[in-house]
Each structure stands twice: as C-alpha cells, then as structure tokens.
C-alpha cells in the first residue's frame, strides 16, 4: 500500500482534516472510523524540546514530567512522549513531547475503540524519524518552522513561529531559526540537511525557508517530495502522509502489540505483491521458451519427424523423476510452511481482531515442544474476562477456531477472577480431539 493510499488525519488547533489520495476535507473531531488510519497531532499546545540531564536515563520520563509541571509548560497534568534518547558521559539527552494528560487519555481511548488499526503520533516523531548522526531535518507546519539535528555532540531542537500572515513575517522567522543554528547546519552541509512542507497552503513560505537555508549552506538543501492535496478550493503541499507511514511503527503512541499488528498487515501485502510479480515473470519466461522451441522444431524437422520427436518427449515426461538436488529445497519449503503457521505477528493480528472490549489479553507465549512427534508447537494465551461477560469468551473461542486454530483450556496462570488460559494449535498441526 502506498503512502498516498493511507487514510491520514491531521489534528490541529483549527480542527481535524482527513487526507486520502489527493483529496483533503475537514471532518468533525473524534470521528468513528471504518478503515485503518494514521493520526498526526500537529497542535500548537504540544510542548516539544531537547533537554539534558545528569544521572541515569531510567528516570528520564519522571524528571521531564516534573520540570514540565513545575514550569507550567502544559496546562494541567502532562504525559511525556519520548521520541529519542541519547546517553552521554555523566547523563543523557532526551528529545520529547509533552501533551496534556486529558488529550493523551482521550486519544488512546478513541484509537482503541476504532474497528481497525488507528495509530496516533505527534509531529515530534515525524520530525526525528530516520534522522541519523550527522543529519538534520526542517519541517514547516503552516507558519511554524521546526528543526531537529543529530550531531556528534548530541541532539538539537529549535522552532520559530511567524508572527503575521505576510511574507516578511515568514522571512524573519526563517532567518532567525537558521541564524541560530547556522554553525551546526553549515558544518553538516547541504547534502545532510533535509527540508519539507509538513502542511503549507502558501507555496511562497516554502521558497522563503529554502532560500534562508541556502544562504547558510551555500547551496539548496535536500527537498522532500511533497504531495499536493485539494482542500476546500486551496492547494496544500504536504509530506505528512509519507512521513507518518514511515514513522508509525516506531513513534505511534499505541501499545507495542497494535503497532506490530499494523506493520504485519503491510508485510503481508508486500509479500503478496512480490509473489504475484515473480509468478507473472515465471509464466512469461515459460511462454517465451515454449514459443522459441516451437519455432526451432518447425524450421529443422519435417512433419513426420516432428510427430516422432513429440512422441519421444511425451514418453520422457511420463517417466521423469525429480532430481535429487531438489529434495533439500522441498524440505526447506516444508519447514517454511510450518514456521508460517506460528508467525507471532500474524497470530497477534488474528488475536486482536477476535478480542472485544470485555476481554483483556495479559500474555501470549509461543511454546516449543521438546518432542514434536508427541506434542505440536502451540501458543499459550492468558487473559481475563470482565465480570458477567462469559459470553464474550465463548465468542472469542469460536472466532479463533474459525481463524484456523484448535483450542485447549489449561489451568489459568493466576487466580484473578475471570482469568483464563488456552493453548492454541494450528489446525494443520493439531493432533487429537482438542476442545475448548
């Protein structure tokens, strides 16, 4: 699936915008979605910065939250999103975003309630994703210009906001940011500095930013390819869909299992497309080879010789045996098929699709038998069902059976009320009559 085909939602202070293909439209906040979506929180009241601390990095989140709360950088209680951490002699650096706890809780709950994968991230994750040591990236979001750089000395973040709607305000804002970081940017060089319009409705703003960078770098930076969207008669330049797709697996705020399931779906699609291409190529090669053989026979043999040769070929085909060299390949193929049935990412995706809000999965473990001849491999699933929702576990068992798994109830891992445990074996590998 290409980045342009993703359903991407931009959440700004002005409202929500849905981007799909080459179209964008305003939508109500917190919509009910029926498709996979990537949601980018591009809000002015999300505080983002790079801070350095002395001590152990294990306490980074607590230290940042305390300083944010003390300085009143976020209204109310804050939740800290860690984009990147760098250990330094005697301490560490952290590139983070601080959002209000209310926004964090509502975003998490809303994403969880959607019917399909819905990954939420902030602009800080898009800004730093893929920026290696010795590189920098600048993004323009409306009239706000942001810069993230990672050098041998550490990480740097800076941002400016154009005060006004005219070109002079944008010029002043861009020149201030570039001048403050001129030493670092010029040392990195134009080939290591990337610029892109995260969201811009004024093409002149982008030209102003590139011109300011060029004045420091000596030549133009690397300009990211932007998509052009139509929004209520305006043309929007944006690299957000491509950046969101690249950053979602690592920088989404969702739990790890949801990010893995989202990524697994894209791996399956890529493998399917590759298989179709390879199959088509083999068919084409076979057709071409057969055509060439026919031409040679027509040119070199008479009709009677052709019939005799054809009879000999038919006889040879009926008696041919598989070459011994192919036997290891066949065995390897069988091994791959066995492993595919117990692909953890694919299993997690099936498990998520079959689990409703009344069931909480606590632990998933792939158990490998010591004697595969007597006991097949199996996934052990431990979970808890909500009080009074026993029908949910029955539906869950039925859905997992329909998905190709045989379930066997085992002793729960703990004594929590509603706790349950099952061993799940792929039907192709199941032995005996295992019942839930």
LOBA-41374 format. One record per residue (C-alpha): x, y negated, z; residue in one letter. Coordinates in steps of 0.2 Angstrom, whole numbers, plus 5000, padded with zeros to 4 digits. Each point is the difference from the previous one (the first is absolute). Layout:
((X; Y; Z); a) ...
***
This chain:
((5000; 5000; 5000); x) ((5007; 4983; 4995); x) ((5001; 4985; 5012); x) ((4988; 4991; 4989); x) ((4987; 5014; 5003); x) ((5001; 4998; 5019); x) ((4986; 4992; 5009); x) ((5009; 4986; 5010); x) ((4992; 4988; 5012); x) ((5008; 4983; 5005); x) ((4994; 4994; 5017); x) ((5004; 4981; 5002); x) ((4993; 4987; 5011); x) ((4989; 4995; 4985); x) ((4992; 5017; 4999); x) ((5002; 5017; 4992); x) ((5004; 5003; 4982); x) ((4999; 5017; 4991); x) ((5012; 5003; 4986); x) ((4998; 5014; 4988); x) ((5008; 5001; 4982); x) ((5001; 4983; 4994); x) ((4985; 4993; 5009); x) ((4998; 4992; 5018); x) ((4984; 4995; 5009); x) ((4996; 4993; 5017); x) ((4991; 5013; 5011); x) ((4993; 4999; 5018); x) ((5011; 5004; 5014); x) ((5002; 5018; 5007); x) ((4991; 5008; 4985); x) ((4994; 5018; 5000); x) ((5012; 5009; 4987); x) ((4997; 5015; 4989); x) ((5017; 5001; 4993); x) ((5018; 5001; 5005); x) ((5007; 4982; 5004); x) ((5015; 4990; 5005); x) ((4997; 4985; 5011); x) ((5012; 4986; 5002); x) ((4999; 4988; 5015); x) ((5006; 4984; 4993); x) ((4995; 4989; 5014); x) ((5007; 4983; 5006); x) ((4998; 5005; 5018); x) ((5011; 5016; 4999); x) ((5016; 4995; 5008); x) ((5015; 5007; 4991); x) ((5019; 4998; 5005); x) ((5017; 5008; 5003); x) ((5006; 5000; 5018); x) ((5015; 5007; 5008); x) ((5001; 5007; 5017); x) ((5013; 5007; 5012); x) ((4998; 5018; 5007); x) ((4992; 5016; 4994); x) ((4989; 5000; 4984); x) ((4987; 5012; 5009); x) ((4993; 4985; 5009); x) ((4998; 4989; 4984); x) ((4981; 5000; 4999); x) ((4998; 4996; 5018); x) ((5013; 4986; 5000); x) ((4993; 4992; 4984); x) ((4982; 5001; 5007); x) ((5005; 4991; 5016); x) ((5009; 4986; 4991); x) ((4985; 4998; 4987); x) ((4988; 4999; 5015); x) ((5010; 4988; 5010); x) ((5003; 4988; 4986); x) ((4982; 5001; 4994); x) ((5004; 5005; 4982); x) ((4984; 5010; 4998); x) ((4983; 4996; 5007); x) ((4996; 5012; 5014); x) ((5008; 5017; 5002); x) ((5012; 5005; 4986); x) ((5004; 5016; 4991); x) ((5018; 5002; 4993); x) ((5003; 5008; 4983); x) ((5018; 5005; 4998); x) ((5006; 4998; 4982); x) ((5018; 5003; 5002); x) ((5013; 5002; 5014); x) ((5018; 4999; 4999); x) ((5012; 5005; 5014); x) ((5015; 4988; 5003); x) ((5014; 5000; 5012); x) ((4993; 4997; 5017); x) ((4982; 4999; 4994); x) ((4988; 5000; 4985); x) ((4991; 4990; 4988); x) ((4981; 5002; 4996); x) ((4990; 4994; 4985); x) ((4982; 5000; 5006); x) ((4983; 4993; 4999); x) ((4988; 4996; 5014); x) ((4982; 5001; 4998); x) ((4986; 4997; 5012); x) ((4994; 5015; 5009); x) ((4982; 4998; 4995); x) ((5005; 4999; 4981); x) ((5011; 5016; 5003); x) ((4986; 5010; 5008); x) ((4987; 4995; 4988); x) ((5011; 5003; 4985); x) ((5005; 5018; 5006); x) ((4982; 5004; 5005); x) ((4993; 4994; 4983); x) ((5013; 5010; 4990); x) ((4996; 5015; 5010); x) ((4982; 4999; 4996); x) ((5002; 5000; 4981); x) ((4996; 5015; 4990); x) ((5017; 5001; 4991); x) ((5018; 4995; 5003); x) ((5001; 4981; 5005); x) ((5017; 4994; 5005); x) ((5003; 4983; 5008); x) ((5016; 4990; 5000); x) ((5006; 4983; 5002); x) ((5010; 4989; 4988); x) ((5016; 5002; 5011); x) ((5000; 5019; 4995); x) ((4999; 4995; 4981); x) ((5013; 4987; 5002); x) ((5014; 5011; 5007); x) ((4996; 5017; 4992); x) ((5014; 5006; 4989); x) ((5011; 4985; 5004); x) ((5017; 5008; 5004); x) ((5016; 4993; 5007); x) ((5007; 4986; 4989); x) ((4983; 4996; 4993); x) ((4986; 4987; 5003); x) ((4982; 4997; 4995); x) ((4989; 4985; 4999); x) ((4981; 5000; 4998); x) ((4988; 4986; 4997); x) ((4983; 5002; 5008); x) ((4989; 4985; 4994); x) ((5010; 4986; 5007); x) ((5010; 5010; 5013); x) ((5018; 5005; 4995); x) ((5008; 5015; 5009); x) ((5018; 5006; 5000); x) ((5007; 5016; 5007); x) ((5019; 5005; 4998); x) ((5010; 5014; 5006); x) ((5019; 4997; 5001); x) ((5015; 5008; 5008); x) ((4997; 4988; 5015); x) ((4982; 5005; 5002); x) ((4983; 4995; 4995); x) ((4993; 4982; 4996); x) ((4982; 4994; 4999); x) ((4994; 4983; 4995); x) ((4984; 4992; 4994); x) ((4993; 4983; 4995); x) ((4983; 4993; 4997); x) ((4996; 4987; 4986); x) ((4991; 4986; 5009); x) ((4989; 4994; 4986); x) ((4993; 5006; 4983); x) ((5012; 4991; 4989); x) ((5015; 5005; 4991); x) ((5011; 4989; 5011); x) ((4995; 5009; 5016); x) ((5004; 5017; 4992); x) ((5017; 4993; 4994); x) ((5004; 4993; 5017); x) ((4995; 5016; 5009); x) ((5010; 5011; 4988); x) ((5016; 4989; 5001); x) ((4999; 5000; 5019); x) ((5000; 5019; 5001); x) ((5013; 5003; 4987); x) ((5012; 4987; 5007); x) ((4999; 5008; 5017); x) ((5004; 5017; 4993); x) ((5012; 4993; 4986); x) ((5016; 5008; 5008); x) ((4993; 5017; 5001); x) ((4991; 5000; 4983); x) ((5015; 4994; 4991); x) ((5011; 5013; 5008); x) ((4987; 5014; 4995); x) ((4999; 4993; 4982); x) ((4986; 4999; 4987); x) ((5000; 5019; 4996); x) ((4996; 5004; 5019); x) ((4986; 4987; 5002); x) ((4983; 5005; 4995); x) ((4985; 4988; 4998); x) ((4982; 5003; 4998); x) ((4982; 4992; 5001); x) ((4991; 5010; 5013); x) ((4984; 4990; 4997); x) ((5001; 4983; 4990); x) ((4986; 4991; 4990); x) ((5012; 4986; 4994); x) ((5014; 5006; 4987); x) ((5009; 4984; 5003); x) ((5004; 5005; 5019); x) ((5009; 5015; 4994); x) ((5011; 4990; 4988); x) ((5004; 4988; 5014); x) ((5006; 5014; 5011); x) ((5010; 5008; 4986); x) ((5008; 4984; 4996); x) ((5005; 4997; 5018); x) ((5008; 5017; 5002); x) ((5009; 4997; 4983); x) ((5008; 4984; 5007); x) ((5008; 5010; 5014); x) ((5004; 5017; 4991); x) ((5007; 4992; 4984); x) ((4988; 5010; 4989); x) ((4982; 5007; 5002); x) ((4996; 5013; 5013); x) ((4992; 5017; 4996); x) ((4982; 4996; 4996); x) ((4987; 5014; 5005); x) ((4987; 5004; 4986); x) ((4984; 4993; 5006); x) ((4982; 5006; 4995); x) ((4988; 4987; 4994); x) ((4982; 5001; 5008); x) ((4984; 4991; 4996); x) ((4992; 4993; 5015); x) ((4984; 4989; 4998); x) ((5007; 4991; 4985); x) ((5018; 4998; 5007); x) ((5016; 5010; 4995); x) ((5009; 5008; 5014); x) ((5018; 5005; 4999); x) ((5004; 5014; 5012); x) ((5013; 5014; 5004); x) ((4989; 5005; 5015); x) ((4993; 5016; 4992); x) ((5017; 5007; 4995); x) ((5008; 4995; 5017); x) ((4986; 5007; 5010); x) ((5000; 5017; 4991); x) ((5019; 5001; 5003); x) ((4999; 4995; 5018); x) ((4985; 5009; 5006); x) ((5008; 5017; 5005); x) ((5012; 4992; 5012); x) ((4993; 4983; 5005); x) ((4981; 5004; 5002); x) ((4993; 4998; 5017); x) ((4990; 5016; 4999); x) ((5006; 5016; 5010); x) ((5014; 5010; 4992); x) ((4988; 5014; 4995); x) ((4989; 4989; 4990); x) ((5015; 4992; 4991); x) ((5006; 5018; 4996); x) ((4983; 5005; 4993); x) ((4999; 4985; 4989); x) ((5018; 5003; 4993); x) ((4996; 5018; 4998); x) ((4985; 4996; 4988); x) ((5012; 4990; 4989); x) ((5013; 5014; 5000); x) ((4986; 5012; 4994); x) ((4995; 4988; 4986); x) ((5018; 4998; 4994); x) ((5004; 5019; 5000); x) ((4983; 5003; 4990); x) ((5005; 4987; 4987); x) ((5018; 5007; 4998); x) ((4993; 5018; 4998); x) ((4988; 4994; 4987); x) ((5014; 4991; 4990); x) ((5012; 5015; 5001); x) ((4986; 5012; 4995); x) ((4996; 4988; 4985); x) ((5018; 5000; 4995); x) ((5002; 5019; 5001); x) ((4984; 5002; 4989); x) ((5007; 4987; 4987); x) ((5017; 5009; 5000); x) ((4991; 5017; 4997); x) ((4990; 4994; 4986); x) ((5015; 4992; 4991); x) ((5010; 5016; 5002); x) ((4986; 5010; 4993); x) ((4997; 4989; 4985); x) ((5019; 5000; 4996); x) ((5000; 5019; 5001); x) ((4985; 5001; 4988); x) ((5009; 4989; 4987); x) ((5016; 5011; 5000); x) ((4990; 5016; 4998); x) ((4990; 4992; 4985); x) ((5016; 4995; 4992); x) ((5011; 5016; 5002); x) ((4988; 5014; 4998); x) ((4987; 5007; 4988); x) ((4982; 5003; 5006); x) ((5004; 5019; 5003); x) ((5016; 4996; 5009); x) ((4990; 4988; 5011); x) ((4987; 5013; 5005); x) ((5014; 5013; 5004); x) ((5009; 4987; 5011); x) ((4984; 4995; 5008); x) ((4996; 5018; 5005); x) ((5018; 5002; 5007); x) ((4997; 4984; 5011); x) ((4984; 5006; 5006); x) ((5007; 5017; 5005); x) ((5015; 4991; 5009); x) ((4988; 4989; 5010); x) ((4990; 5015; 5006); x) ((5016; 5008; 5007); x) ((5009; 4985; 5007); x) ((5005; 5000; 5018); x) ((5004; 4985; 5011); x) ((5018; 4997; 5001); x) ((5009; 5004; 5017); x) ((5006; 4982; 5001); x) ((4982; 4994; 5002); x) ((4997; 5010; 5015); x) ((5008; 4988; 5013); x) ((4990; 4986; 4992); x) ((4984; 5009; 5003); x) ((5005; 5004; 5018); x) ((5004; 4982; 5002); x) ((4983; 4995; 4993); x) ((4991; 5011; 5012); x) ((5010; 4992; 5014); x) ((4995; 4983; 4995); x) ((4982; 5005; 4999); x) ((5000; 5007; 5018); x) ((5008; 4984; 5006); x) ((4987; 4989; 4991); x) ((4986; 5008; 5010); x) ((5009; 4993; 5016); x) ((5005; 4983; 4994); x) ((4997; 4989; 5016); x) ((4996; 4984; 4991); x) ((4986; 5009; 4990); x) ((4994; 5009; 5015); x) ((4999; 4983; 5010); x) ((4990; 4992; 4986); x) ((4987; 5015; 5000); x) ((5000; 4999; 5019); x) ((4996; 4981; 5000); x) ((4986; 5002; 4987); x) ((4992; 5013; 5010); x) ((5001; 4991; 5017); x) ((4986; 4988; 5006); x) ((5000; 4987; 5014); x) ((4994; 5013; 5013); x) ((5016; 5010; 4998); x) ((5018; 4995; 5005); x) ((5014; 5010; 4994); x) ((5014; 5000; 5013); x) ((5013; 5011; 4992); x) ((5004; 5010; 4984); x) ((5014; 5013; 4999); x) ((5006; 5011; 4986); x) ((5003; 5017; 5008); x) ((5012; 5012; 4991); x) ((4998; 5018; 5004); x) ((5015; 5010; 5005); x) ((4994; 5015; 4990); x) ((4990; 4994; 4985); x) ((4995; 5017; 4995); x) ((4989; 5002; 5016); x) ((4995; 4982; 5002); x) ((4999; 4986; 4987); x) ((5005; 4982; 5003); x) ((4987; 4988; 5007); x) ((4996; 4983; 5006); x) ((4995; 4997; 5018); x) ((4988; 4986; 5002); x) ((4996; 4994; 5018); x) ((4987; 4987; 5003); x) ((4986; 4993; 5010); x) ((4981; 4998; 4996); x) ((4990; 4987; 5008); x) ((4987; 5005; 5013); x) ((4984; 5006; 4993); x) ((5007; 5001; 4982); x) ((5002; 5018; 4999); x) ((4992; 5000; 4983); x) ((5014; 4990; 4993); x) ((5013; 5014; 5004); x) ((4988; 5012; 4990); x) ((5000; 4988; 4985); x) ((5018; 4998; 5001); x) ((5003; 5019; 5000); x) ((4989; 5002; 4985); x) ((5008; 4986; 4990); x) ((5018; 5007; 5004); x) ((4994; 5018; 4994); x) ((4993; 4992; 4984); x) ((5017; 4991; 4997); x) ((5008; 5018; 4999); x) ((5005; 5003; 5018); x) ((4996; 5015; 5012); x) ((4998; 4995; 5018); x) ((5003; 5009; 5016); x) ((4996; 4993; 5017); x) ((5014; 5001; 5013); x) ((5002; 4994; 5018); x) ((5000; 4981; 5001); x) ((5016; 4992; 5004); x) ((4993; 4990; 5015); x) ((4985; 5000; 5011); x) ((4993; 4984; 4995); x) ((4981; 5001; 4998); x) ((4995; 5003; 4981); x) ((5018; 5006; 4996); x) ((5002; 5013; 4986); x) ((5014; 5009; 4991); x) ((4999; 5009; 4983); x) ((5013; 5009; 4989); x) ((4997; 4997; 4982); x) ((5006; 5012; 4987); x) ((4999; 4997; 4981); x) ((4988; 5012; 4993); x) ((5012; 5006; 4987); x) ((5011; 5006; 5014); x) ((4987; 5004; 5013); x) ((4999; 5018; 5007); x) ((4986; 5008; 5009); x) ((4983; 4993; 5004); x) ((5004; 4984; 5009); x) ((4985; 4991; 5006); x) ((4999; 4983; 5009); x) 
***
